[in-house]
Amino acid sequence: MLQMCRKLSTVQLTKRLDYSNLPGLNPNMKNGSLKEGTLNWEMLQFKPKFPRQVLLCRVGEFYEAWGINVCILVEYEGLNPFGGLQSDSIPRAGCPVVVFLFLSANFYIDAAICFGYFLFS
């Protein structure tokens, strides 16, 4: 799916992915720590259960995504990455809960909330 991305911002984000793990998180980049107890570590544990779904996590009043999930949301739903296109940080994006309700209605029909995460398939 990522090879079909055409937006310049998405193409730039894919260059910051690390394909050694399913979420595509690069532990050598800013905010890329995979240490136990971090949100990245939680997603690393959770993503293999839902490899084909876009995974978002509610963080306060926002739903956030990381890694490969960001590339899909930027390309197909028009979200902007956090921090613009900084090259020193893992890809991250999100939206307020209110916007997320609109997003979930327009994305794919099959969606589910699971353990505080929201899954699009």
Secondary structure, 3 states (H helix, E strand, C coil): CHHHCCCHHHHHHHCCCCCCCCCCCCCCCECCCCCCCCHHHHHHHHHHHCCCCEEEEEECCEEEEECHHHHHHHHHHCCCECCCCCCCECCEEEEEHHHHHHHHHHCCCCEEEECCEEEEC
